[in-house]
């Protein structure tokens, strides 16, 4: 994030005023209290969404992402999805989609076209807006972000 801020400041010639930084990770295990017991919770493809927890739920590299706040849904062990989730496995996406289709899907978004990213084509993921509707009892949406630039290494 520091590098993004530095590059943005260099590009605009102005200063970035950082109001908030959300550090939200997924695929981890933590010891927590649930239903009066100390338990280990493994969140695979999920983030902690305890009441008031800020979070980020991304779509694909070509769709929206959401800044959210957790609602503390007890039945979900204070969890929510960490992203859109895949419709196609990485291998299936590479066999199904082409670089031309990836370029078309990313129209209007700056990115580095590469065969290495075909498995990240937006069509390989579930529709993020539906995922967010399905998560209404887990998180409250604060902001919907639109992709402008996608930086991904290969």
DAJO-V968119 format. One record per pair of residues at least 12 apart in sequence whose C-alpha atoms are under 10 Angstrom apart, sorted by the first residue. I is the first residue (numbers start at 1). J is the second residue. If there is no record, write none. Layout:
# DAJO-V968119
{{I & J} {I & J}}
This chain:
# DAJO-V968119
{{1 & 21} {4 & 151} {5 & 17} {5 & 18} {20 & 54} {21 & 54} {21 & 55} {22 & 53} {22 & 54} {22 & 55} {22 & 56} {22 & 67} {22 & 68} {23 & 54} {23 & 55} {23 & 56} {24 & 47} {24 & 48} {24 & 49} {24 & 53} {24 & 54} {24 & 55} {24 & 56} {24 & 57} {24 & 82} {25 & 43} {25 & 45} {25 & 46} {25 & 47} {25 & 48} {25 & 55} {25 & 56} {25 & 82} {26 & 42} {26 & 43} {26 & 44} {26 & 45} {26 & 46} {26 & 47} {26 & 48} {26 & 81} {26 & 82} {26 & 83} {27 & 42} {27 & 43} {27 & 44} {27 & 45} {27 & 46} {27 & 47} {27 & 82} {28 & 41} {28 & 42} {28 & 43} {28 & 44} {28 & 45} {28 & 46} {28 & 47} {28 & 48} {29 & 41} {29 & 42} {29 & 43} {29 & 44} {30 & 42} {30 & 43} {30 & 48} {32 & 77} {33 & 77} {34 & 74} {34 & 75} {34 & 77} {34 & 78} {35 & 74} {35 & 75} {35 & 77} {41 & 77} {41 & 79} {43 & 77} {43 & 79} {43 & 80} {43 & 81} {43 & 82} {44 & 81} {44 & 82} {45 & 79} {45 & 80} {45 & 81} {45 & 82} {45 & 83} {45 & 84} {45 & 85} {46 & 78} {46 & 79} {46 & 80} {46 & 81} {46 & 82} {46 & 83} {47 & 70} {47 & 78} {47 & 79} {47 & 80} {47 & 81} {47 & 82} {47 & 83} {48 & 69} {48 & 70} {48 & 72} {48 & 76} {48 & 77} {48 & 78} {48 & 79} {48 & 80} {48 & 81} {48 & 82} {48 & 138} {49 & 68} {49 & 69} {49 & 70} {49 & 71} {49 & 72} {49 & 73} {49 & 74} {49 & 76} {49 & 77} {49 & 78} {49 & 79} {49 & 80} {49 & 81} {49 & 82} {49 & 138} {49 & 139} {49 & 140} {50 & 69} {50 & 70} {50 & 71} {50 & 72} {50 & 73} {50 & 74} {50 & 76} {50 & 77} {50 & 78} {50 & 79} {50 & 80} {50 & 138} {50 & 139} {51 & 69} {51 & 70} {51 & 71} {51 & 72} {51 & 73} {51 & 74} {51 & 78} {51 & 79} {51 & 138} {51 & 139} {51 & 140} {52 & 68} {52 & 69} {52 & 70} {52 & 71} {52 & 72} {52 & 139} {52 & 140} {53 & 68} {53 & 69} {53 & 70} {53 & 71} {53 & 72} {53 & 78} {53 & 139} {54 & 67} {54 & 68} {54 & 69} {54 & 70} {54 & 71} {54 & 139} {54 & 140} {54 & 141} {54 & 142} {55 & 67} {55 & 68} {55 & 69} {55 & 70} {55 & 80} {55 & 82} {55 & 139} {55 & 140} {55 & 141} {55 & 142} {56 & 68} {56 & 69} {56 & 81} {56 & 82} {56 & 83} {56 & 141} {56 & 142} {56 & 143} {56 & 144} {56 & 145} {57 & 80} {57 & 81} {57 & 82} {57 & 83} {57 & 84} {57 & 128} {57 & 131} {57 & 132} {57 & 139} {57 & 141} {57 & 144} {58 & 81} {58 & 82} {58 & 83} {58 & 84} {58 & 85} {58 & 128} {58 & 144} {58 & 145} {59 & 82} {59 & 83} {59 & 84} {59 & 85} {59 & 86} {59 & 122} {59 & 125} {59 & 126} {59 & 127} {59 & 128} {59 & 129} {59 & 131} {59 & 132} {59 & 145} {59 & 146} {59 & 147} {60 & 83} {60 & 84} {60 & 85} {60 & 86} {60 & 120} {60 & 121} {60 & 122} {60 & 123} {60 & 124} {60 & 125} {60 & 126} {60 & 127} {60 & 128} {60 & 147} {60 & 150} {61 & 105} {61 & 106} {61 & 109} {61 & 111} {61 & 117} {61 & 120} {61 & 121} {61 & 122} {61 & 125} {61 & 147} {61 & 148} {61 & 149} {61 & 150} {61 & 151} {61 & 152} {62 & 102} {62 & 105} {62 & 106} {62 & 107} {62 & 108} {62 & 109} {62 & 110} {62 & 111} {62 & 120} {62 & 121} {62 & 122} {62 & 123} {62 & 146} {62 & 147} {62 & 148} {62 & 149} {62 & 150} {63 & 84} {63 & 105} {63 & 106} {63 & 109} {63 & 121} {63 & 122} {63 & 123} {63 & 125} {63 & 127} {63 & 128} {63 & 129} {63 & 145} {63 & 146} {63 & 147} {63 & 148} {64 & 84} {64 & 127} {64 & 128} {64 & 129} {64 & 144} {64 & 145} {64 & 146} {64 & 147} {65 & 83} {65 & 84} {65 & 128} {65 & 129} {65 & 132} {65 & 143} {65 & 144} {65 & 145} {65 & 146} {65 & 147} {66 & 83} {66 & 128} {66 & 129} {66 & 132} {66 & 140} {66 & 141} {66 & 142} {66 & 143} {66 & 144} {66 & 145} {66 & 146} {67 & 139} {67 & 140} {67 & 141} {67 & 142} {67 & 143} {67 & 144} {67 & 145} {68 & 132} {68 & 138} {68 & 139} {68 & 140} {68 & 141} {68 & 142} {68 & 143} {68 & 144} {69 & 138} {69 & 139} {69 & 140} {69 & 141} {69 & 142} {69 & 143} {70 & 137} {70 & 138} {70 & 139} {70 & 140} {70 & 141} {71 & 136} {71 & 137} {71 & 138} {71 & 139} {71 & 140} {72 & 137} {72 & 138} {72 & 139} {73 & 137} {73 & 138} {73 & 139} {74 & 138} {75 & 138} {76 & 137} {76 & 138} {77 & 138} {78 & 138} {78 & 139} {79 & 135} {79 & 138} {79 & 139} {80 & 132} {80 & 134} {80 & 135} {80 & 136} {80 & 137} {80 & 138} {80 & 139} {81 & 131} {81 & 132} {81 & 134} {81 & 135} {81 & 138} {81 & 139} {82 & 131} {83 & 125} {83 & 126} {83 & 127} {83 & 128} {83 & 131} {83 & 132} {84 & 122} {84 & 124} {84 & 125} {84 & 126} {84 & 127} {84 & 128} {84 & 129} {84 & 130} {84 & 131} {84 & 132} {85 & 124} {85 & 125} {85 & 126} {85 & 127} {85 & 128} {85 & 131} {86 & 119} {86 & 120} {86 & 122} {86 & 123} {86 & 124} {86 & 125} {86 & 126} {86 & 127} {87 & 122} {87 & 123} {87 & 124} {87 & 125} {87 & 126} {87 & 127} {88 & 119} {88 & 120} {88 & 121} {88 & 123} {88 & 124} {88 & 125} {88 & 126} {89 & 119} {89 & 120} {89 & 124} {89 & 125} {90 & 117} {90 & 118} {90 & 119} {90 & 120} {90 & 121} {90 & 124} {91 & 118} {91 & 119} {92 & 119} {92 & 124} {93 & 117} {93 & 118} {93 & 119} {93 & 120} {93 & 121} {93 & 123} {93 & 124} {93 & 125} {94 & 115} {94 & 116} {94 & 117} {94 & 118} {94 & 119} {94 & 120} {94 & 121} {94 & 124} {95 & 118} {95 & 119} {96 & 118} {96 & 119} {96 & 124} {97 & 118} {97 & 119} {97 & 120} {97 & 121} {97 & 123} {97 & 124} {98 & 115} {98 & 117} {98 & 118} {98 & 119} {98 & 121} {99 & 113} {99 & 114} {99 & 115} {99 & 116} {99 & 117} {99 & 118} {99 & 119} {99 & 121} {100 & 113} {100 & 115} {100 & 118} {101 & 118} {101 & 121} {101 & 122} {101 & 123} {102 & 114} {102 & 115} {102 & 117} {102 & 118} {102 & 119} {102 & 120} {102 & 121} {102 & 122} {102 & 123} {103 & 118} {103 & 121} {104 & 121} {105 & 121} {105 & 122} {105 & 123} {106 & 121} {106 & 122} {106 & 147} {106 & 148} {106 & 149} {106 & 150} {108 & 147} {108 & 148} {108 & 149} {109 & 146} {109 & 147} {109 & 148} {109 & 149} {109 & 150} {110 & 147} {110 & 148} {110 & 149} {110 & 150} {110 & 151} {111 & 148} {111 & 149} {111 & 150} {111 & 151} {111 & 152} {112 & 149} {112 & 150} {112 & 151} {112 & 152} {112 & 153} {112 & 154} {114 & 154} {115 & 154} {116 & 152} {116 & 153} {116 & 154} {117 & 152} {117 & 153} {117 & 154} {129 & 144}}
